[in-house]
C-alpha cells in the first residue's frame, strides 16, 4: 500500500466531513443559529454512525445515537423539535451535495481503443420511489393513491465511470421523470442509458443534435416508420411500413436491427431500433440508439444497455444497507433530512470501497462494502469527533485492511465475461 495514495484518499475524506465545513453549512442553512447542545457536526456524525448498520427504524433510535456521541444528553421532545424545522432538511441536503461532490474518483475505465472508449462519461438516469406516512399526502402526493397516498421519488443522474451521483433531486412521486433528464447540451461526447420511463423522441433528437449518444428503452406501443433493415426480416417486406404493421415478421431467435424514423414536430428523429424477444415475459424489448452500426452491432447495444442495471444496484444499497426507509413521522423536514442522511451514508461506504480498490489493488464489491462497512465506520466517527488526525489516519487504514479482506468481489472473472466489465470496462487501480 502506497502511503502517499492513502494520504490523498484520507485527505479527501477529511475534506468531506471536516468540522469547519459542516458547521459552515449548518450556519448557512439556518440549522445552527447559536451554540447549543445540538451541533451540526454531532448531528451529521450521529446519523452516519446510526444509519451505517441499516438498523435505525425510529426517530428514537436516531436520538439515542446522538446522545451516545455527546457528553450530555438531549431529551426526545427537544431533539424532535430541532429536526422538525425546515432548516434541518436544508442542512442535510446541502451537506449531501458537498459530500457527493467531494468523494469522487475514477473507478472504471474502458480499455484503450475498446468499446466505450470514445465517451467521456457513461450517464445513467433513473428514479426510485417509496411510500411515506399517509398524513403527508399533500406535501408528497403519491401516484398510487389507494395503496400509497403519500410517496417520494429520488431522481438520480449517475456517472458510471466514477460511480458518483452528479445530480439527485427529491420530489413527490407524482412529478414526471422526464423533467429530470440532463440537458441535451450537457451530453456532448457522452453516452446516456435510461429506461422506458425516459423515452422522449424530442429529447433524444436534441441529444443527437448536440453530439451525444444514447441507448434508451422504448415503450411497447411505439410505432415508427422502418427505413432500412440492418439485421432481421427481409427489407422488401418491412421497409416503408410501420413497426406495428410488420411486428409478426420480426425474428424471435435473434435481435432485429432496424433503421427507423419518427416525426417530431416539423423534424424527424432517425435512429436505430434494436428489437429483441424476451422469452420470459413473451414480448419484444425495444432499444432506441444512435450508436454507430460499424462499432456497435445489435448484440453489443443490448450488452451496453445492461450496464443500466448498476443504478438499480445503487438503489438497492440505499434501501437495504443505508437505512433509506419511511420513518413514522408527519414532519416533512424530518422525512427529507433523513433521506439525505441515508444518501450520505451510502456515499461514504462507496468511497471506502473505492479507496480499498486503489490501495489494495484488487476489485472491491460495493455491495459487500455496504453490508460490512458499519464495522469500521464507528471508529472513523470517533476519530472525527476527537479531532485527532493520528487517530483518524489509523482508523482509515484499519478500515482499508478490513475491507480488503471482507469486501472483495466474489467472481471477478465472471464480471469480465457477463457482468459490468463485459463491455471492456476495467477497474482503476492507480490514482490519477
TORKOL-4160 file (C-alpha; in steps of 0.2 Angstrom, whole numbers, padded with zeros to 4 digits, m for minus):
432
<pt num="1" X="0000" Y="0000" Z="0000"/>
<pt num="2" X="0007" Y="0017" Z="m0005"/>
<pt num="3" X="0007" Y="0029" Z="0009"/>
<pt num="4" X="0006" Y="0044" Z="m0002"/>
<pt num="5" X="m0010" Y="0037" Z="m0010"/>
<pt num="6" X="m0018" Y="0033" Z="0007"/>
<pt num="7" X="m0014" Y="0051" Z="0012"/>
<pt num="8" X="m0023" Y="0058" Z="m0003"/>
<pt num="9" X="m0038" Y="0047" Z="m0001"/>
<pt num="10" X="m0039" Y="0051" Z="0018"/>
<pt num="11" X="m0037" Y="0070" Z="0014"/>
<pt num="12" X="m0052" Y="0069" Z="0003"/>
<pt num="13" X="m0062" Y="0060" Z="0017"/>
<pt num="14" X="m0057" Y="0073" Z="0029"/>
<pt num="15" X="m0062" Y="0087" Z="0017"/>
<pt num="16" X="m0080" Y="0079" Z="0015"/>
<pt num="17" X="m0083" Y="0078" Z="0034"/>
<pt num="18" X="m0072" Y="0092" Z="0041"/>
<pt num="19" X="m0080" Y="0101" Z="0056"/>
<pt num="20" X="m0077" Y="0118" Z="0049"/>
<pt num="21" X="m0086" Y="0114" Z="0033"/>
<pt num="22" X="m0100" Y="0105" Z="0042"/>
<pt num="23" X="m0103" Y="0119" Z="0054"/>
<pt num="24" X="m0102" Y="0132" Z="0040"/>
<pt num="25" X="m0116" Y="0123" Z="0031"/>
<pt num="26" X="m0126" Y="0122" Z="0047"/>
<pt num="27" X="m0124" Y="0141" Z="0049"/>
<pt num="28" X="m0128" Y="0145" Z="0031"/>
<pt num="29" X="m0144" Y="0134" Z="0031"/>
<pt num="30" X="m0150" Y="0141" Z="0047"/>
<pt num="31" X="m0149" Y="0125" Z="0056"/>
<pt num="32" X="m0136" Y="0132" Z="0068"/>
<pt num="33" X="m0141" Y="0149" Z="0075"/>
<pt num="34" X="m0131" Y="0149" Z="0091"/>
<pt num="35" X="m0120" Y="0137" Z="0100"/>
<pt num="36" X="m0131" Y="0124" Z="0109"/>
<pt num="37" X="m0130" Y="0106" Z="0114"/>
<pt num="38" X="m0135" Y="0100" Z="0096"/>
<pt num="39" X="m0121" Y="0105" Z="0084"/>
<pt num="40" X="m0121" Y="0101" Z="0065"/>
<pt num="41" X="m0105" Y="0090" Z="0067"/>
<pt num="42" X="m0113" Y="0079" Z="0080"/>
<pt num="43" X="m0129" Y="0078" Z="0071"/>
<pt num="44" X="m0121" Y="0073" Z="0055"/>
<pt num="45" X="m0109" Y="0060" Z="0063"/>
<pt num="46" X="m0123" Y="0053" Z="0074"/>
<pt num="47" X="m0133" Y="0050" Z="0058"/>
<pt num="48" X="m0118" Y="0042" Z="0049"/>
<pt num="49" X="m0115" Y="0031" Z="0064"/>
<pt num="50" X="m0133" Y="0026" Z="0067"/>
<pt num="51" X="m0138" Y="0023" Z="0048"/>
<pt num="52" X="m0122" Y="0014" Z="0044"/>
<pt num="53" X="m0129" Y="m0003" Z="0050"/>
<pt num="54" X="m0146" Y="0000" Z="0042"/>
<pt num="55" X="m0155" Y="m0004" Z="0058"/>
<pt num="56" X="m0162" Y="0013" Z="0063"/>
<pt num="57" X="m0181" Y="0011" Z="0062"/>
<pt num="58" X="m0187" Y="0025" Z="0073"/>
<pt num="59" X="m0183" Y="0043" Z="0077"/>
<pt num="60" X="m0179" Y="0037" Z="0095"/>
<pt num="61" X="m0165" Y="0026" Z="0088"/>
<pt num="62" X="m0158" Y="0042" Z="0080"/>
<pt num="63" X="m0159" Y="0052" Z="0096"/>
<pt num="64" X="m0151" Y="0038" Z="0106"/>
<pt num="65" X="m0137" Y="0038" Z="0093"/>
<pt num="66" X="m0134" Y="0056" Z="0095"/>
<pt num="67" X="m0134" Y="0055" Z="0114"/>
<pt num="68" X="m0121" Y="0041" Z="0113"/>
<pt num="69" X="m0109" Y="0053" Z="0104"/>
<pt num="70" X="m0112" Y="0068" Z="0116"/>
<pt num="71" X="m0106" Y="0072" Z="0133"/>
<pt num="72" X="m0123" Y="0077" Z="0138"/>
<pt num="73" X="m0140" Y="0071" Z="0133"/>
<pt num="74" X="m0154" Y="0079" Z="0124"/>
<pt num="75" X="m0172" Y="0074" Z="0128"/>
<pt num="76" X="m0183" Y="0067" Z="0114"/>
<pt num="77" X="m0195" Y="0081" Z="0113"/>
<pt num="78" X="m0181" Y="0094" Z="0111"/>
<pt num="79" X="m0172" Y="0083" Z="0098"/>
<pt num="80" X="m0188" Y="0081" Z="0088"/>
<pt num="81" X="m0192" Y="0099" Z="0088"/>
<pt num="82" X="m0175" Y="0103" Z="0081"/>
<pt num="83" X="m0177" Y="0090" Z="0067"/>
<pt num="84" X="m0194" Y="0096" Z="0063"/>
<pt num="85" X="m0188" Y="0113" Z="0057"/>
<pt num="86" X="m0186" Y="0116" Z="0038"/>
<pt num="87" X="m0168" Y="0121" Z="0042"/>
<pt num="88" X="m0164" Y="0103" Z="0046"/>
<pt num="89" X="m0169" Y="0097" Z="0029"/>
<pt num="90" X="m0159" Y="0111" Z="0021"/>
<pt num="91" X="m0144" Y="0107" Z="0031"/>
<pt num="92" X="m0144" Y="0089" Z="0026"/>
<pt num="93" X="m0147" Y="0092" Z="0008"/>
<pt num="94" X="m0133" Y="0104" Z="0007"/>
<pt num="95" X="m0122" Y="0093" Z="0017"/>
<pt num="96" X="m0126" Y="0078" Z="0005"/>
<pt num="97" X="m0122" Y="0089" Z="m0010"/>
<pt num="98" X="m0105" Y="0093" Z="m0003"/>
<pt num="99" X="m0101" Y="0075" Z="0002"/>
<pt num="100" X="m0106" Y="0069" Z="m0015"/>
<pt num="101" X="m0096" Y="0081" Z="m0025"/>
<pt num="102" X="m0081" Y="0078" Z="m0014"/>
<pt num="103" X="m0080" Y="0059" Z="m0013"/>
<pt num="104" X="m0077" Y="0057" Z="m0031"/>
<pt num="105" X="m0064" Y="0047" Z="m0041"/>
<pt num="106" X="m0062" Y="0037" Z="m0057"/>
<pt num="107" X="m0067" Y="0019" Z="m0053"/>
<pt num="108" X="m0069" Y="0011" Z="m0071"/>
<pt num="109" X="m0061" Y="0015" Z="m0087"/>
<pt num="110" X="m0063" Y="0007" Z="m0105"/>
<pt num="111" X="m0049" Y="m0002" Z="m0112"/>
<pt num="112" X="m0038" Y="0009" Z="m0124"/>
<pt num="113" X="m0047" Y="0009" Z="m0141"/>
<pt num="114" X="m0060" Y="m0003" Z="m0135"/>
<pt num="115" X="m0079" Y="m0002" Z="m0133"/>
<pt num="116" X="m0085" Y="0014" Z="m0125"/>
<pt num="117" X="m0068" Y="0022" Z="m0125"/>
<pt num="118" X="m0074" Y="0037" Z="m0136"/>
<pt num="119" X="m0086" Y="0043" Z="m0122"/>
<pt num="120" X="m0081" Y="0055" Z="m0108"/>
<pt num="121" X="m0095" Y="0049" Z="m0097"/>
<pt num="122" X="m0107" Y="0035" Z="m0096"/>
<pt num="123" X="m0123" Y="0043" Z="m0089"/>
<pt num="124" X="m0136" Y="0033" Z="m0081"/>
<pt num="125" X="m0153" Y="0041" Z="m0077"/>
<pt num="126" X="m0167" Y="0033" Z="m0066"/>
<pt num="127" X="m0178" Y="0036" Z="m0051"/>
<pt num="128" X="m0183" Y="0026" Z="m0035"/>
<pt num="129" X="m0198" Y="0029" Z="m0025"/>
<pt num="130" X="m0205" Y="0024" Z="m0009"/>
<pt num="131" X="m0220" Y="0027" Z="0002"/>
<pt num="132" X="m0220" Y="0039" Z="0017"/>
<pt num="133" X="m0233" Y="0042" Z="0031"/>
<pt num="134" X="m0251" Y="0044" Z="0023"/>
<pt num="135" X="m0253" Y="0061" Z="0033"/>
<pt num="136" X="m0240" Y="0068" Z="0021"/>
<pt num="137" X="m0251" Y="0066" Z="0005"/>
<pt num="138" X="m0252" Y="0085" Z="0002"/>
<pt num="139" X="m0234" Y="0088" Z="0003"/>
<pt num="140" X="m0228" Y="0072" Z="m0005"/>
<pt num="141" X="m0243" Y="0065" Z="m0016"/>
<pt num="142" X="m0241" Y="0048" Z="m0022"/>
<pt num="143" X="m0245" Y="0041" Z="m0039"/>
<pt num="144" X="m0255" Y="0026" Z="m0032"/>
<pt num="145" X="m0267" Y="0035" Z="m0021"/>
<pt num="146" X="m0276" Y="0019" Z="m0014"/>
<pt num="147" X="m0260" Y="0009" Z="m0009"/>
<pt num="148" X="m0248" Y="0024" Z="m0006"/>
<pt num="149" X="m0257" Y="0041" Z="m0005"/>
<pt num="150" X="m0240" Y="0049" Z="0000"/>
<pt num="151" X="m0224" Y="0044" Z="m0008"/>
<pt num="152" X="m0207" Y="0052" Z="m0013"/>
<pt num="153" X="m0196" Y="0049" Z="m0028"/>
<pt num="154" X="m0177" Y="0052" Z="m0030"/>
<pt num="155" X="m0172" Y="0056" Z="m0047"/>
<pt num="156" X="m0153" Y="0052" Z="m0050"/>
<pt num="157" X="m0141" Y="0056" Z="m0063"/>
<pt num="158" X="m0126" Y="0044" Z="m0061"/>
<pt num="159" X="m0109" Y="0044" Z="m0069"/>
<pt num="160" X="m0104" Y="0025" Z="m0071"/>
<pt num="161" X="m0086" Y="0028" Z="m0074"/>
<pt num="162" X="m0084" Y="0037" Z="m0057"/>
<pt num="163" X="m0098" Y="0028" Z="m0049"/>
<pt num="164" X="m0104" Y="0045" Z="m0042"/>
<pt num="165" X="m0120" Y="0055" Z="m0042"/>
<pt num="166" X="m0120" Y="0070" Z="m0052"/>
<pt num="167" X="m0137" Y="0076" Z="m0048"/>
<pt num="168" X="m0151" Y="0069" Z="m0036"/>
<pt num="169" X="m0167" Y="0078" Z="m0033"/>
<pt num="170" X="m0181" Y="0073" Z="m0021"/>
<pt num="171" X="m0199" Y="0076" Z="m0027"/>
<pt num="172" X="m0216" Y="0070" Z="m0024"/>
<pt num="173" X="m0219" Y="0054" Z="m0033"/>
<pt num="174" X="m0232" Y="0062" Z="m0045"/>
<pt num="175" X="m0218" Y="0073" Z="m0053"/>
<pt num="176" X="m0214" Y="0067" Z="m0071"/>
<pt num="177" X="m0197" Y="0058" Z="m0073"/>
<pt num="178" X="m0193" Y="0066" Z="m0090"/>
<pt num="179" X="m0191" Y="0083" Z="m0082"/>
<pt num="180" X="m0176" Y="0077" Z="m0073"/>
<pt num="181" X="m0166" Y="0072" Z="m0088"/>
<pt num="182" X="m0149" Y="0081" Z="m0090"/>
<pt num="183" X="m0150" Y="0094" Z="m0104"/>
<pt num="184" X="m0145" Y="0088" Z="m0121"/>
<pt num="185" X="m0131" Y="0100" Z="m0122"/>
<pt num="186" X="m0123" Y="0093" Z="m0107"/>
<pt num="187" X="m0121" Y="0076" Z="m0115"/>
<pt num="188" X="m0110" Y="0080" Z="m0130"/>
<pt num="189" X="m0097" Y="0066" Z="m0131"/>
<pt num="190" X="m0106" Y="0056" Z="m0118"/>
<pt num="191" X="m0117" Y="0041" Z="m0118"/>
<pt num="192" X="m0134" Y="0041" Z="m0110"/>
<pt num="193" X="m0143" Y="0025" Z="m0103"/>
<pt num="194" X="m0161" Y="0026" Z="m0097"/>
<pt num="195" X="m0176" Y="0015" Z="m0095"/>
<pt num="196" X="m0193" Y="0017" Z="m0105"/>
<pt num="197" X="m0200" Y="0030" Z="m0092"/>
<pt num="198" X="m0187" Y="0042" Z="m0100"/>
<pt num="199" X="m0191" Y="0038" Z="m0118"/>
<pt num="200" X="m0195" Y="0055" Z="m0126"/>
<pt num="201" X="m0192" Y="0057" Z="m0145"/>
<pt num="202" X="m0190" Y="0076" Z="m0144"/>
<pt num="203" X="m0177" Y="0074" Z="m0131"/>
<pt num="204" X="m0167" Y="0061" Z="m0140"/>
<pt num="205" X="m0167" Y="0071" Z="m0155"/>
<pt num="206" X="m0159" Y="0085" Z="m0145"/>
<pt num="207" X="m0146" Y="0074" Z="m0138"/>
<pt num="208" X="m0142" Y="0068" Z="m0155"/>
<pt num="209" X="m0141" Y="0085" Z="m0162"/>
<pt num="210" X="m0129" Y="0090" Z="m0148"/>
<pt num="211" X="m0117" Y="0076" Z="m0152"/>
<pt num="212" X="m0122" Y="0064" Z="m0138"/>
<pt num="213" X="m0126" Y="0046" Z="m0139"/>
<pt num="214" X="m0140" Y="0036" Z="m0131"/>
<pt num="215" X="m0147" Y="0019" Z="m0128"/>
<pt num="216" X="m0165" Y="0021" Z="m0121"/>
<pt num="217" X="m0178" Y="0008" Z="m0119"/>
<pt num="218" X="m0194" Y="0012" Z="m0128"/>
<pt num="219" X="m0212" Y="0008" Z="m0124"/>
<pt num="220" X="m0220" Y="m0007" Z="m0132"/>
<pt num="221" X="m0233" Y="0004" Z="m0140"/>
<pt num="222" X="m0221" Y="0014" Z="m0151"/>
<pt num="223" X="m0224" Y="0014" Z="m0170"/>
<pt num="224" X="m0210" Y="0022" Z="m0180"/>
<pt num="225" X="m0208" Y="0020" Z="m0199"/>
<pt num="226" X="m0195" Y="0007" Z="m0204"/>
<pt num="227" X="m0182" Y="0015" Z="m0217"/>
<pt num="228" X="m0170" Y="0001" Z="m0218"/>
<pt num="229" X="m0165" Y="m0016" Z="m0210"/>
<pt num="230" X="m0148" Y="m0019" Z="m0204"/>
<pt num="231" X="m0152" Y="m0036" Z="m0197"/>
<pt num="232" X="m0168" Y="m0046" Z="m0196"/>
<pt num="233" X="m0183" Y="m0048" Z="m0208"/>
<pt num="234" X="m0181" Y="m0046" Z="m0227"/>
<pt num="235" X="m0180" Y="m0027" Z="m0231"/>
<pt num="236" X="m0193" Y="m0029" Z="m0245"/>
<pt num="237" X="m0206" Y="m0034" Z="m0233"/>
<pt num="238" X="m0205" Y="m0021" Z="m0220"/>
<pt num="239" X="m0196" Y="m0005" Z="m0227"/>
<pt num="240" X="m0208" Y="0009" Z="m0228"/>
<pt num="241" X="m0221" Y="0002" Z="m0216"/>
<pt num="242" X="m0224" Y="0005" Z="m0198"/>
<pt num="243" X="m0217" Y="m0006" Z="m0184"/>
<pt num="244" X="m0235" Y="m0012" Z="m0178"/>
<pt num="245" X="m0239" Y="m0017" Z="m0196"/>
<pt num="246" X="m0224" Y="m0029" Z="m0198"/>
<pt num="247" X="m0222" Y="m0035" Z="m0180"/>
<pt num="248" X="m0226" Y="m0053" Z="m0184"/>
<pt num="249" X="m0212" Y="m0053" Z="m0196"/>
<pt num="250" X="m0199" Y="m0049" Z="m0183"/>
<pt num="251" X="m0187" Y="m0063" Z="m0178"/>
<pt num="252" X="m0188" Y="m0070" Z="m0161"/>
<pt num="253" X="m0172" Y="m0081" Z="m0161"/>
<pt num="254" X="m0160" Y="m0066" Z="m0164"/>
<pt num="255" X="m0160" Y="m0047" Z="m0162"/>
<pt num="256" X="m0168" Y="m0036" Z="m0175"/>
<pt num="257" X="m0158" Y="m0021" Z="m0180"/>
<pt num="258" X="m0169" Y="m0008" Z="m0189"/>
<pt num="259" X="m0166" Y="0010" Z="m0195"/>
<pt num="260" X="m0182" Y="0019" Z="m0191"/>
<pt num="261" X="m0189" Y="0037" Z="m0191"/>
<pt num="262" X="m0202" Y="0046" Z="m0180"/>
<pt num="263" X="m0209" Y="0063" Z="m0185"/>
<pt num="264" X="m0206" Y="0075" Z="m0171"/>
<pt num="265" X="m0215" Y="0091" Z="m0175"/>
<pt num="266" X="m0208" Y="0098" Z="m0191"/>
<pt num="267" X="m0192" Y="0087" Z="m0189"/>
<pt num="268" X="m0188" Y="0069" Z="m0188"/>
<pt num="269" X="m0179" Y="0058" Z="m0176"/>
<pt num="270" X="m0169" Y="0045" Z="m0186"/>
<pt num="271" X="m0160" Y="0031" Z="m0176"/>
<pt num="272" X="m0158" Y="0013" Z="m0174"/>
<pt num="273" X="m0171" Y="0002" Z="m0165"/>
<pt num="274" X="m0165" Y="m0014" Z="m0158"/>
<pt num="275" X="m0180" Y="m0026" Z="m0156"/>
<pt num="276" X="m0176" Y="m0042" Z="m0145"/>
<pt num="277" X="m0188" Y="m0056" Z="m0140"/>
<pt num="278" X="m0190" Y="m0058" Z="m0121"/>
<pt num="279" X="m0193" Y="m0077" Z="m0119"/>
<pt num="280" X="m0198" Y="m0075" Z="m0100"/>
<pt num="281" X="m0211" Y="m0061" Z="m0102"/>
<pt num="282" X="m0215" Y="m0066" Z="m0120"/>
<pt num="283" X="m0214" Y="m0049" Z="m0128"/>
<pt num="284" X="m0202" Y="m0038" Z="m0138"/>
<pt num="285" X="m0190" Y="m0026" Z="m0129"/>
<pt num="286" X="m0186" Y="m0011" Z="m0139"/>
<pt num="287" X="m0170" Y="m0001" Z="m0138"/>
<pt num="288" X="m0168" Y="0016" Z="m0147"/>
<pt num="289" X="m0150" Y="0021" Z="m0150"/>
<pt num="290" X="m0139" Y="0031" Z="m0161"/>
<pt num="291" X="m0123" Y="0021" Z="m0158"/>
<pt num="292" X="m0114" Y="0018" Z="m0175"/>
<pt num="293" X="m0118" Y="0001" Z="m0183"/>
<pt num="294" X="m0100" Y="m0001" Z="m0188"/>
<pt num="295" X="m0094" Y="m0002" Z="m0170"/>
<pt num="296" X="m0109" Y="m0007" Z="m0160"/>
<pt num="297" X="m0119" Y="m0022" Z="m0168"/>
<pt num="298" X="m0137" Y="m0026" Z="m0161"/>
<pt num="299" X="m0130" Y="m0039" Z="m0148"/>
<pt num="300" X="m0117" Y="m0026" Z="m0142"/>
<pt num="301" X="m0130" Y="m0012" Z="m0140"/>
<pt num="302" X="m0140" Y="m0024" Z="m0129"/>
<pt num="303" X="m0125" Y="m0028" Z="m0119"/>
<pt num="304" X="m0121" Y="m0010" Z="m0116"/>
<pt num="305" X="m0139" Y="m0006" Z="m0111"/>
<pt num="306" X="m0137" Y="m0019" Z="m0097"/>
<pt num="307" X="m0125" Y="m0008" Z="m0089"/>
<pt num="308" X="m0140" Y="0002" Z="m0083"/>
<pt num="309" X="m0143" Y="m0011" Z="m0070"/>
<pt num="310" X="m0129" Y="m0004" Z="m0060"/>
<pt num="311" X="m0140" Y="0011" Z="m0055"/>
<pt num="312" X="m0153" Y="m0002" Z="m0049"/>
<pt num="313" X="m0140" Y="m0009" Z="m0038"/>
<pt num="314" X="m0136" Y="0008" Z="m0031"/>
<pt num="315" X="m0155" Y="0010" Z="m0026"/>
<pt num="316" X="m0154" Y="m0007" Z="m0018"/>
<pt num="317" X="m0139" Y="m0002" Z="m0007"/>
<pt num="318" X="m0148" Y="0014" Z="m0002"/>
<pt num="319" X="m0164" Y="0004" Z="0004"/>
<pt num="320" X="m0155" Y="m0011" Z="0011"/>
<pt num="321" X="m0139" Y="m0005" Z="0019"/>
<pt num="322" X="m0140" Y="0014" Z="0021"/>
<pt num="323" X="m0157" Y="0015" Z="0030"/>
<pt num="324" X="m0166" Y="0023" Z="0016"/>
<pt num="325" X="m0184" Y="0020" Z="0023"/>
<pt num="326" X="m0200" Y="0028" Z="0028"/>
<pt num="327" X="m0199" Y="0034" Z="0046"/>
<pt num="328" X="m0216" Y="0036" Z="0055"/>
<pt num="329" X="m0217" Y="0055" Z="0056"/>
<pt num="330" X="m0228" Y="0068" Z="0049"/>
<pt num="331" X="m0215" Y="0081" Z="0048"/>
<pt num="332" X="m0209" Y="0084" Z="0030"/>
<pt num="333" X="m0192" Y="0091" Z="0036"/>
<pt num="334" X="m0188" Y="0075" Z="0046"/>
<pt num="335" X="m0193" Y="0064" Z="0031"/>
<pt num="336" X="m0182" Y="0074" Z="0019"/>
<pt num="337" X="m0167" Y="0076" Z="0031"/>
<pt num="338" X="m0166" Y="0058" Z="0035"/>
<pt num="339" X="m0167" Y="0053" Z="0016"/>
<pt num="340" X="m0152" Y="0064" Z="0013"/>
<pt num="341" X="m0143" Y="0056" Z="0028"/>
<pt num="342" X="m0145" Y="0039" Z="0020"/>
<pt num="343" X="m0138" Y="0045" Z="0004"/>
<pt num="344" X="m0123" Y="0052" Z="0013"/>
<pt num="345" X="m0120" Y="0036" Z="0022"/>
<pt num="346" X="m0121" Y="0026" Z="0005"/>
<pt num="347" X="m0108" Y="0039" Z="m0002"/>
<pt num="348" X="m0096" Y="0036" Z="0012"/>
<pt num="349" X="m0097" Y="0017" Z="0011"/>
<pt num="350" X="m0094" Y="0018" Z="m0008"/>
<pt num="351" X="m0079" Y="0029" Z="m0005"/>
<pt num="352" X="m0072" Y="0017" Z="0007"/>
<pt num="353" X="m0075" Y="0003" Z="m0006"/>
<pt num="354" X="m0066" Y="0013" Z="m0020"/>
<pt num="355" X="m0052" Y="0018" Z="m0008"/>
<pt num="356" X="m0049" Y="0000" Z="m0004"/>
<pt num="357" X="m0049" Y="m0004" Z="m0023"/>
<pt num="358" X="m0035" Y="0008" Z="m0026"/>
<pt num="359" X="m0025" Y="0004" Z="m0010"/>
<pt num="360" X="m0027" Y="m0015" Z="m0010"/>
<pt num="361" X="m0025" Y="m0016" Z="m0030"/>
<pt num="362" X="m0040" Y="m0028" Z="m0031"/>
<pt num="363" X="m0058" Y="m0026" Z="m0037"/>
<pt num="364" X="m0069" Y="m0022" Z="m0022"/>
<pt num="365" X="m0088" Y="m0025" Z="m0021"/>
<pt num="366" X="m0098" Y="m0010" Z="m0016"/>
<pt num="367" X="m0112" Y="m0021" Z="m0011"/>
<pt num="368" X="m0101" Y="m0031" Z="0001"/>
<pt num="369" X="m0094" Y="m0015" Z="0007"/>
<pt num="370" X="m0111" Y="m0008" Z="0010"/>
<pt num="371" X="m0115" Y="m0024" Z="0021"/>
<pt num="372" X="m0100" Y="m0024" Z="0032"/>
<pt num="373" X="m0093" Y="m0006" Z="0032"/>
<pt num="374" X="m0103" Y="m0002" Z="0048"/>
<pt num="375" X="m0090" Y="m0012" Z="0057"/>
<pt num="376" X="m0077" Y="0001" Z="0054"/>
<pt num="377" X="m0087" Y="0017" Z="0052"/>
<pt num="378" X="m0089" Y="0020" Z="0071"/>
<pt num="379" X="m0070" Y="0021" Z="0073"/>
<pt num="380" X="m0069" Y="0034" Z="0060"/>
<pt num="381" X="m0084" Y="0044" Z="0068"/>
<pt num="382" X="m0075" Y="0043" Z="0085"/>
<pt num="383" X="m0059" Y="0049" Z="0077"/>
<pt num="384" X="m0068" Y="0064" Z="0069"/>
<pt num="385" X="m0076" Y="0069" Z="0085"/>
<pt num="386" X="m0060" Y="0068" Z="0094"/>
<pt num="387" X="m0052" Y="0079" Z="0081"/>
<pt num="388" X="m0036" Y="0068" Z="0081"/>
<pt num="389" X="m0028" Y="0067" Z="0064"/>
<pt num="390" X="m0017" Y="0052" Z="0070"/>
<pt num="391" X="m0032" Y="0043" Z="0077"/>
<pt num="392" X="m0041" Y="0046" Z="0060"/>
<pt num="393" X="m0027" Y="0040" Z="0050"/>
<pt num="394" X="m0025" Y="0024" Z="0060"/>
<pt num="395" X="m0044" Y="0021" Z="0059"/>
<pt num="396" X="m0044" Y="0024" Z="0040"/>
<pt num="397" X="m0030" Y="0012" Z="0037"/>
<pt num="398" X="m0039" Y="m0001" Z="0048"/>
<pt num="399" X="m0055" Y="0001" Z="0038"/>
<pt num="400" X="m0045" Y="m0002" Z="0022"/>
<pt num="401" X="m0037" Y="m0018" Z="0028"/>
<pt num="402" X="m0053" Y="m0024" Z="0034"/>
<pt num="403" X="m0062" Y="m0021" Z="0018"/>
<pt num="404" X="m0048" Y="m0028" Z="0008"/>
<pt num="405" X="m0051" Y="m0045" Z="0016"/>
<pt num="406" X="m0070" Y="m0045" Z="0018"/>
<pt num="407" X="m0077" Y="m0034" Z="0003"/>
<pt num="408" X="m0068" Y="m0041" Z="m0012"/>
<pt num="409" X="m0078" Y="m0045" Z="m0027"/>
<pt num="410" X="m0083" Y="m0064" Z="m0027"/>
<pt num="411" X="m0082" Y="m0068" Z="m0046"/>
<pt num="412" X="m0070" Y="m0055" Z="m0055"/>
<pt num="413" X="m0068" Y="m0067" Z="m0069"/>
<pt num="414" X="m0087" Y="m0069" Z="m0071"/>
<pt num="415" X="m0088" Y="m0050" Z="m0071"/>
<pt num="416" X="m0077" Y="m0049" Z="m0086"/>
<pt num="417" X="m0087" Y="m0062" Z="m0095"/>
<pt num="418" X="m0105" Y="m0056" Z="m0092"/>
<pt num="419" X="m0105" Y="m0043" Z="m0079"/>
<pt num="420" X="m0102" Y="m0025" Z="m0079"/>
<pt num="421" X="m0084" Y="m0027" Z="m0087"/>
<pt num="422" X="m0091" Y="m0037" Z="m0102"/>
<pt num="423" X="m0091" Y="m0022" Z="m0112"/>
<pt num="424" X="m0072" Y="m0019" Z="m0110"/>
<pt num="425" X="m0073" Y="m0008" Z="m0094"/>
<pt num="426" X="m0060" Y="m0012" Z="m0081"/>
<pt num="427" X="m0056" Y="m0007" Z="m0063"/>
<pt num="428" X="m0044" Y="0008" Z="m0060"/>
<pt num="429" X="m0030" Y="0003" Z="m0048"/>
<pt num="430" X="m0020" Y="0019" Z="m0049"/>
<pt num="431" X="m0024" Y="0037" Z="m0043"/>
<pt num="432" X="m0023" Y="0050" Z="m0056"/>
